[in-house]
Amino acid sequence: MKLCILDNDVLDPAAAPIWGSYAAMFERLLRSVGFQGAVDIFSARCEHYPASFGSYDAVLLTGSRADAFSDDAWVVQLRRRVSALLTQKKPLIGVCFGHQLIAHCLGAKVARAPQGWGVGRTRYTWHEPAQFSDRAEQVSLLASHQDQVLELPAGARLLAGNAHCPIAAYAIGQQVFCIQPHPEFEPAYSAFLLNLRRAQLGEVLYQEGVAGLQDGHLDGARIAQLMLDFIGGSETRQAPGGPGA
């Protein structure tokens, strides 16, 4: 089993010595739920890609401070490569920026959310509770975004949402699994981002975000297990979209 992670950002200099990178966070998370395969990391932001994606069982796209719909040269190149991977039916996982960029490549509308930032520990309705061993209908995950997927991509199945972010996760068969919030985040990193953006967020939203972090982030591992199932890293593979997706 071999996973390619396309890292789409560089952490703040104060955060990098602690958390390393978004790709490193994902590798730690997936290892924590049992992934034992190979992981190769490439910096898409630095236009660093494998010579071929052919040997990878899946490609994971991390978050980024960039807009998935921007005209930045590296984002345009990433969209071109992701569109090719979609055509090739390569299994893709997208988180936050990755979730948005894949939707954009599929022709769905992605833009700045009119309802503003989503931050901190956020609860979502999970529409496919049978995916979880305890059949949970709610998940709480750490969010940090001001852009959103505003239309469900053609052929996609809605997995999660709430009033603030109606399209928080979607899947297309066994090829695409995307989610807006960050299963890889630790509460301490979420707190770091809240402090970094305190003035931009405003005091009310900042305080709400900080308060919610006290409840931890247990559901990150729950979503990681779905990702592991998706890439075939568990004994039983089931599409995140559920049977018949």
N, C-alpha and C positions, 0 to 999 in steps of 0.2 A: 504494500500500500504506500503510495507516494503522493504527498500534497504540496502544491505550489502556493505560497502566500505572496501576493502582490501588496507590498506595504506602500500606502499612499500618503504618508506624512512623515515628518520628523518631529519628535517630541521636543517640548521646550527644554532649553539647556538645564534648567533646574530639575526637570522630571526625568530626563534620560538616564542619569546615574542610578535612579531607583527602579524605574520600570523598563528601561531599555528602549523598547519600540512597541508599536501596536502589534507588529508581527510576533514579537517575543511574548507579549501578553496572550495572544491567541495560542501560540505553541504551548505555553504553560497551562492554559485552560484545557486544551484538548488532551494533553498528557495527563492532567489530573483526573480525567474521566476514562482513561484507559487507552488512548491512542498510542500505538507502538510503531507506527510506520515512519517513513522518512519525511522530513520537512525541509524544503528549500525555500529561501526567502530572497525576494528581489525587490528593489526600490523602484516602483513605477514612477514616483515623483522625480527620480533622478534618471528616468528613461532607461532603467536597467531591467532586462527581461531575459528569460532563458532562450537559448538558440531555438528550441522547439518545446511546445507544450505537450507533445505526443506521449511522453513517458509518464505524465501525471494523471492520477485518477480523478483529481478535482483541483480547481483553482479557487482560492479564497481572496476576496478583495476587502481590505480594511477600510476603516474610516479615514477622514481627512478634513482639514479646515477649509479645503477648496470646495467650490461649487461643482457638482457633477455635470452641470450644463454650461460651464464656462468655456471660453475660447483659449485658455492657457494651452500652450503647445503640448505639454505633457498630458493634460487631460484629454485633448483631442486624440493624441496617439493611443492613450489607454482605451478610449471609446472605440477606436478602430480595431484594436486587438480584441476587445471583449465582444464586439459584433462578430468578428471572425470565429471566436470560440463558441458563440451561440449558434452560428451556422454549422459548426462542426459537431454540435451536440455535446460539447465538453461540460461535465457537471461543474456548476458555479455556485459559490456561496458569497453573498454580499452583505456587508454590515455597514449601517449608517451611510456614508458616502458611497460605499460599494453597492448597497441596496438601491440607492438612488440612481447610480450610474447604469446599473444593469437595466433598471426600469426605463431609463432614458433611451438606452440602446434598443429596447423592445418597443419604442414608440410611445410610451406613456408620458404624461405631463409631470415634470419635476420642477419645483420652483421654491422661492422663499415662502414659508408658511405664513399666511395672513394672521394667524393666531399667535405668532411670535415663537420665542424659544421654548424648547422642551428640555428640561434639565432635571437632574437628580433621580431619585428612586421613583419610578413611574409604574402604575399598574395598568395592565392591558387585559382585555378579554381574549382568551385563546379559543378559536373556533373549532379546533380539532382536538378536544380533550382526550380522545382515545389514544393519542400519541404518547401520553404520559402514563406511567404505571399506576398513578393514583387518580388518573382522569381529571386532573386539575383544569378548571375553567378560567382561572386567573393566573397571570404571571407578573412578577414585579422585577423590573430590570432598570439598569442605570442608563439614562438618556443624556445626550448633549448634542442638540442640533437646532438649526433654524430653518433648514430646508426640509421639504417633505416630498414623497411621492403622492401626487394629487389624483392620479388615475390608476386603477389596477391594470397592469399590462394584459394585453390580449392573451387568452388562454391560461391566465394565472388563477390560482385559488387563494382567496384571502385566508390568512392564518390568524392574524391578530390585529387589534386596533382598540382605540378608545376615542373619546370625544375630541381630544386635542390632536390626535394622530390616527385618523380612521384606517389608514393603510400602513400598519406598523410591521407587518410580515406577510409574505406571500410565497407561493411555491408554484413551479411548473413541473409536474411529474417528478421524475428523478433527475432532472437536469438543473433546476434552479431552486435555490433556497435563500431567501433574502429577509433581513430583519433590520429595522430602524435603530432600536436601542442597542446597547453594548454589553453582550454577555461577558466579554473579556475584561471589563473594567472592575477594579477594586474600589470600594468606597473611598479609600484614601486618595486614589487618583481622581475620582469624581469630585472630591472636595478640592483638590488642587485646581481643577478646571474652573470650579465655581469661584474660587478666590481670584483666579487669573482674570475672570470676566465679570467681577462683581459690579464695577461701574457700568458696564455695558448691559448687564441683566437688569439692574435696578435692585434696590434693597429688598423689596417685598419678595420678588422671585428668588433672589439669592438666599434669603432667610428660609423660605419654604424648601428650597433645594437642600440646604445644609441640614435642616431638621429631619428630612426624610432619610438621610444617610444613616441615621442611628439604628435603623431597622435592618441594616446589612444587605447582602446581595446573594441570597441562597439560590435564586432561580437562574443565575448565570450558568451553573453547572447543568441545570435541567435543559437549557437550550444547547449547550455544548454537546450533550448526549444525542440530541436530534441531529446536530451537525455530524457527529461521529457515525450515526446510523446512515446518514445521507451519503457520506463518502465511502461507506462500506468498511469502516473501521471497527464495527461491532459484529458479533456473530450473526445477528439478524439485521438485514438491511431493509428499511421501509422508507418510502418517499415521505418527506415532511408534509407533503400535501395529503397524505393519508391514502388508503386503498382506493384505487380507481381515479386518483388525481390526474 
